[in-house]
Amino acid sequence: MGFLDKLLGRGDDDVATPTEFSPEAVRPAVSELIGALSALADAMDVEDAPLSNPGWRGRIRDLRNASGSLRVMARNPAFTRDDLFEVLTTVRPIYRGAPPKDFAHLAELNERVIAAIDGLYAAI
């Protein structure tokens, strides 16, 4: 208990204790996110994709890198919550909310990524 806690009359009861982290408990959610990211990247990397757009290529690379980082992390049988959060900071869907018209064909896969991210945070 710090000085400010004493001053405000808060005891040790007010200190939140983090729940115990289990890599095995979150492994299914990690696997789902890996699959969702890979499926979205594959759908974006098709013949008629805007290949001349460097931003589009960069987003595909970001999705593949995040998926690869999650795979490497998941191979470690004793990865930690911090390891997971470090990788999760690099994961982002291509949009949130209503799909822009240019991304409408990717809406289902993007929603799968969003659901997998949310599911993983819920499992932590």
Secondary structure by P-SEA (a helix, b strand, c coil): ccaaaaaaccccccbbbbcccccccaaaaaaaaaaaaaaaaaaaaccccccccaaaaaaaaaaaaaaaaaaaaaacccccaaaaaaaaaacccccccccccccccaaaaaaaaaaaaaaaaaac
